[in-house]
Structures are given as C-alpha cells and as structure tokens.
Amino acid sequence: MFHRFTLFQQHALPTVATIDTLLRPQAINLTLREVEDMGQTTVHQWSWQSEHSATDVLRHSVNSLLNPMREQGEVDYTWQTSNTPIDQIKLAVFDMDSTLIQAEVMDELAYVAGIGPKVAAITASAMAGEIDFEQSFEQRLALLEGFDTTQLNAIYGKIELMPGAEKLMQQLRAKGIYCAILSGGFSYFADRLAQRLGMQQAFSNPLEQIDGQLTGQISVPIVDANKKVALLEQLRAELGLSIDQCLAVGDGANDLPMLNTAGLGVAFHAKPLVKQQAPQQISHFSLDVLSSLV
C-alpha cells in the first residue's frame, strides 16, 4: 500500500517530530518534505509504503494528537492511501459559490431584489443537506421572477474571490492540470469567473430571461449533485484519465457525491455534514494550499 499524509499548520507547532515518530515504525521508504511557498502556512508531507493499509490504531493516534488543534483552527491534515503509487492529479473540478468565490450568487441576487433573508434561508438549508438541492433551486429561482438583468454586471463586480483562488489556479496551470467549474449556480457568473481564473471550462445553469427580466424558470436540467458526478466522469473520459487523477473541491451537500467519486475529494471550508462525509477536508487555510496535494 502507498500512503501520503499532509499536515497544514499556521505556526511552527511541535507536532512534526511526534507524527514522524508515530509513522516511522509502520513505514517503508518513509520520506518527509516541507512544502515551500505557502505564505504563512507550513506544510509537511510524509510519503511511505507499507504491507497493509494505515491501521486504525495509527489513525486514531494521529487524530487524537491533531483533532484538538484542528478544532482550534491551528491545523488541517489529509490522509491518502492507494494500492498503487499515488497518481499525479491531471483534472481539477471546483464548485463555485462559497468555494472559488466568497458568496452564494443566488443570495446576492435576492438581496438586491429585496428578498434576501427568505432566499438565504432556503440556500442554507440546501447546502446543509436538509432539503433537496433541485427543489431548493427551483424555489429560489421562482422568487426571482421579474429581476432586472441589467443589475447582474454590478453584482458580479462586487463578488470577491476566495483567498488563494488566483494563486491556486496559477499553480495548477503551471503543472498542466485541466481545471473546470461544476456549479449549481449561474452561467453568467461561472463563465466569467472561469475566464478570469484561466480555467478551461465551466458548467452551470443558464439564466432564462425575457425582455431583460428573469422568468424565474429554467428550461434545461439543472447542474445538481448527480450532474456534477456525470460531468466529472465526462471530463475524465475525454482527457483519458483514471479517476485517481481527478481532484474535486466543494463545500455543500450537493458536492458530496463528486467529492466521494474523485480520487481526491476535498471539502473546503464546508458545512458540518459535508466535513463528516467527505474523504478529506481543509477548513482553516486558504485555497492555494491544495497545490501541495497535486
């Protein structure tokens, strides 16, 4: 079995030597590297082989050491295990809202329309997995019937990128990784964002409008959780990759299926349900730290 354990720290905490001591007895060809150019974040990464998967005892020992620090926002960490050497990532797909940008676009439209709290409550319930995403999408979009589309550009202009988004995309492009947005949001925003970040493609939902006003309807199947998985598989097949060469990043319940499908699925600053069910999580650091995993 092949293993990789990555530790993200905000400060130089006295944990590296302890973790090294825990891992070394079970490891063959253990290597440790400190990832550079991570700003104020220190990243240490251990790679090794063993004759069996990482034992529950080992994981429990490391988790017991690190979880209190994770709860305090001081560290994050990821475990990767594979029957074959861990593949280099060649495809990276991202949710948009609250992942690449610091906003939920549907909520931003709703606040301009004067119905912000009502729509935001539905959004939060959907992202937490309390109600079906498709149902919530249709409910929220219907409330935006009559919205003046001339306001869309101003809303886009006010949306802020997630910290580290631009730097991460520069790093992924430098490594030749194909990058795409898979969003349950709107194409007006996703297409512009993909172009701004130098990503290759964006898949999202078109805004149906008549005479400069939103109809509150959508005429095509929406990009929901199942569609995100289908798009991930489509891109993987088109690029001739294995699923182990794919990274997926998202924060909401509708991202969970693609996070659990990709070879490397990361819940980024995610909702509690998503943290519990996703393969990996990064909750306390900027988006660009993901470059150390690819």
N, C-alpha and C positions, 0 to 999 in steps of 0.2 A: 504494500500500500504506500501511496505517496501523500505527504501531508504538507500543509503550509499554514502557519499561524502568524497573524499580523496584529501587532499592538500599536494603537494610536494613543499618544499621551500629549497633554497640553504642557506639561512641565517634565523635567527630568526626575521622575519618581524612582525610588529604589526598588523597582519591580523586575527589571530585566534580568538581573543575576538570579533572582528567585525562580522566574519562569524557566530560565536556562537549566537550572538545577532539576526542575520537575520534568522537563522534556528529555534531557540527555540520556537517562537510563534506558528509555524505550526507543531511542533513535539510532538509525544507521545513516552515516554521512550527514550528520546534522550541520547545517550552515546557518549563520546569523548575519544579517546585513542591516545596516541603518540607512534608511531611505533619506536622501538629501533633497533640498529644495522644497521643503514642506512648510516654509514660513515658521510660525511659532509652534507648529506641531512636530513632535518627534515620533517617527515611525520605525519600529523594529520588526523584522520579519524573519521567522525561522522556517527552514525547509528541511525535510528529512524523509527517510524511508523507514518502514517497519514491516514486520512479517504479519501484522494484523492491523485493524483499524484502531484509531485512537480510543483507548479504553474509557469506559465510563468513569473509572477511578481518576484517570488523568484529567479528563474534562472537569470532573467535579472539583478537583484540587485547584485547577486554574480558575474556574468560575468562582469558587469560594474566595480566592485571592482578589479577583478583579471586580466582581459584581458590586461590592460596596463603593468602589471608586467610580464605576460606571454610573451608579445611581447619583453620585455627587457631581457627575459631568466631567470627571477628570480623565477618563479613558474610554475607548471603544476597542473592540477586537473582533477578528473574524477567524473562523476555522475553515479550512478547505481540505477535503480528502478525496482521493481518486484511486481507482485500481491501476491506472496508467499515469505516466508523468503528467502533471497538471498543465493543460493546454494554455497557450497564449490566447488572449481574447482578440477576436478579429471583428466582432459585431457588438455594438453597444446601443441599447434602446432605452429611452427615457420617457417617463411620464412628464407632463409639462407643469401643470398647476401645482404649486407648493413643492415642486421638485427642482425644475430648472428656473422657475420664477417664484417670487415671494408674494403670490396672490392666487386666488381662485377666480378666474376670469368671469365666470357666471355671476359670482357675488359682486364683482366690481360693476358689471352692467346693472345689476339690481339696485345697488346703492345710488347710481346715477339716476335710475328710474324712480327712486323713492320707495322701493320695496326691499331694501337691503336685509333687514333682520329676518324677514319671512323667508327669503331665498337662502340666506346663510344657514338658517336652522335646518333646512332640507339638505343642503350641501354637507353640513357636519354629520348629520345622521347617516347619509350615504357613505361618506368616507370612513366612518366608524364601523360600517358593515351592518347597521341597524335596519336599513331598508335597501331594496334592490336599486342598483345604480341606474338601470334603464328607466325604471319607474320615476326615480327622483329627477332624472334628466328631463323627462317629458313634463313633469310637474313644474319644474323651474322655468323651462323654456316657455311654456304656456303663459306664465306670469309676465313674460317679457314681450308679449304681443303688442305691437304698436311702437316699440322702441325705435328712436330716430337713429339710423345708421351713420349719420354724419358725426356722431359722437364717438364712434369706435376708434378713430385715429388718436384722439386725445386720451382715451383710456389706455390704449397701447403705449403711448408715450410716457405714461406715469408708472407703468409696471416695472418693478425692479428685478434684476436677475438675482438668483440665489447666489450668495457668496461662494466664489470658487468656480462658477459655471464657465466663465470665459477661459480661465486658466486650464480647467479640465479639458475643454474641447480642443484647445491648442495642443495639449499633451497627447490627446487621443489621435488627433490628425497627424502629429509628428510620428506616431507609431503605426500609421497606416490603418487605423481602426475605422470601420464604417459606422457612422452614427446616425440615428434616426429618432424622431419623436413619435411616440404612440400615445395619443392623448384623447381623453373623453371630452376635451374642450373644443374650441372652435378654430377652424382653419384660418380665419382672418388673422388670428394671433399666432398659431403654431407655425404657419408658413413663413411669416416674417421673422419669428424667433429662430427657426432653423437656418434661415439665410444669414441672420445676424451672427450666429454662433459658428457658421461654416459647416453645418451638418448636411448630410447628403439628402435626407428625405424627412417628410413629416406626414403623418396620417392622423386625421382628426375629423371633426364634424363640420360640414358647411352650414353657414347661416342663411336660412331661406328668408328672402325679403321681397317685398312688392312696393314699388313707389317709395323707396327709401325708408321703409319701416319693416321691422321684423314681423313675420307672420305668427311666430310662436309655435311653429310646426317644423318638422324635419322630414324630408322626403326619402331618405335613404337609411338603411340600418345604421345605428349609432356605433361608435367605437366604444364598446364596453369591455368587460373583463375577458370574455371569450374571444372577441375580435382582436384584442391585443395579443393573445396567445397565437391566434391564426396568423397575424401579421409578423410576429417574431419567427414563426416557423417558415413563413413565405420568404422572408429576407434571408434566413439561414440557408434555405434550399437554393435560392437564387445565387448566393455567394459561394455555395459549395462547402459549407462549414458543418462541423459537428455541433451539437447543442452545447457541448462543453466549452466551445469557443465563443459563447454568447454571454454578454453581461446585460442584465435588466435592472433598472433602478426606478423606484416609485415610493409613494408614501401612503396611498389609500387602499381600502379594501378591494377596490376594483383592479388594483395592481397585483394582488397576491397570486393569482394563477400564473401570470407571466414571471413573477419572481421565483416561483416554485418550479417553473419549466426550464428557465435558463440555467446553464451550467453554473453561473454565478449570479445569484439574485440578492440584491441589497435593498433593504428598507431604509430609506433616507429620511431622517427626522420624522418618523412615521407615527401614525396613530397607534395606541396601545395594542389593539387587536392585531395589527399588521406586524408589529415588533414580535409578538408572541408566535406568529405563524410563519414568518419569513425565514429563509435559510440564514441570512446574515443581516446585521443592522449597523448603521452608523447614525448616531443620534446627537453627537456633541461637537462635530467638526465640520469644516466647510467641504463643499462638493469635490474640490480638487484632490482631496486625499485618496479618492478612488483610483487615481492613476497608479498608486503603489500596488494595486491588486491586478493590474493587467499586463 
